[in-house]
C-alpha cells in the first residue's frame, strides 16, 4: 500500500527557472511593454494597468529617439510588468489590435450588413430598428454614392464611410445599453 505524505517539507521542490528561461520571460514582458507603448494614448487608457506602469508607458511614448534612455525605460517597464497579470494585458492588447475572435466576428457582421444594404435598400428599415441612433438620411445618401462609385470604378470612399457609420452606430447602441 502506498503511503502519501502531505507534509510540505517532504514534497519535491519545484525546480527554479534556468538563466536562459528567466531571460526569455523578461524579453517577453519587455515585448509586451513595447506593444503597450505602441498603442495610442486613447487605447492605452482603456487597458487596466497599475498607476506606476501607466506612468512609465506614457513616459516611453514621449521618448521619440531610439536611444539608450528609451532602452532603459523599456527594461524598467519589463521589470514593472513582473508584478502584474500579463494575461489580462495580452488579452486587452489582442482586443486593441482586433485579434480577438469576438472583435473579428463583430467586424464581419458589420461588413455583411453593409453589403446587404448595398444589395437592397429595404435593409435600411432593419438597420433603423437595430441601431436607433443611426442617421438614415445620411446612410441613404452614402449608399447612393457608394453604388455610383462602384458603377464608375472609382475608389470605394463612400463604401468605407458606410462601414464607419455602421461601426459608430453599433458603438453608440452598445453605450446606450450599458448606461
C-alpha positions, -999 to +999 in steps of 0.1 A: +000+000+000+014+034-010+018+060+017+010+096+007+028+122+027+011+156+028+040+172+048+052+201+026+088+196+038+088+161+022+074+173-011+099+177-040+107+213-046+098+230-079+129+234-100+138+271-105+140+286-140+173+285-157+190+317-166+180+313-202+144+307-193+143+338-170+159+358-197+132+346-222+104+355-198+119+390-193+122+395-230+085+385-235+075+410-208+096+437-225+080+429-259+045+432-243+056+465-229+067+476-264+033+467-277+017+488-250+039+517-258+029+514-295-008+518-286-024+552-289-030+572-257-067+566-260-064+528-263-038+527-235-064+544-212-088+515-218-062+489-206-064+482-168-029+489-155-013+499-122-005+537-120+033+533-119+032+511-151+009+535-169+032+564-160+062+545-172+044+537-205+034+573-210+069+584-205+082+559-230+056+571-255+071+606-252+106+593-260+109+598-297+145+587-302+156+551-301+184+557-278+199+543-245+174+562-224+145+546-242+161+511-239+165+516-201+129+528-199+117+497-217+137+475-193+121+493-164+086+487-179+095+450-183+105+450-146+072+466-136+053+441-156+067+412-135+042+422-108+011+425-129-012+399-146+002+398-181-026+376-194-052+403-189-028+428-206-022+405-235-060+400-239-065+438-239-037+441-265-054+415-286-087+434-285-069+466-293-053+450-323-085+433-333-071+399-328-099+386-307-124+363-322-153+384-309-139+416-324-134+398-358-169+384-358-183+419-350-165+434-379-176+406-403-212+412-392-209+449-400-194+441-434-224+418-441-248+445-431-231+469-454-232+445-483-269+437-476-276+475-476-259+479-510-279+450-524-313+461-511-324+495-498-351+478-477-323+468-453-324+505-441-356+498-420-339+468-403-309+489-395-331+516-381-346+491-357-313+477-348-295+510-343-318+538-331-291+564-333-284+558-370-288+588-393-309+571-421-308+601-444-270+602-443-268+565-447-292+566-477-270+592-494-238+572-487-255+542-502-263+561-534-228+575-536-212+541-530-233+525-557-223+553-581-186+549-572-188+511-579-205+518-612-178+543-623-149+522-610-138+549-585-121+543-552-146+530-525-146+561-503-183+560-496-183+523-493-158+526-464-178+555-449-209+533-447-189+508-427-176+535-404-211+548-399-224+514-390-195+508-366-202+541-349-239+533-347-231+500-331-208+516-306-235+542-297-262+515-293-238+495-270-231+526-250-269+532-246-274+496-235-247+500-208-260+533-194 
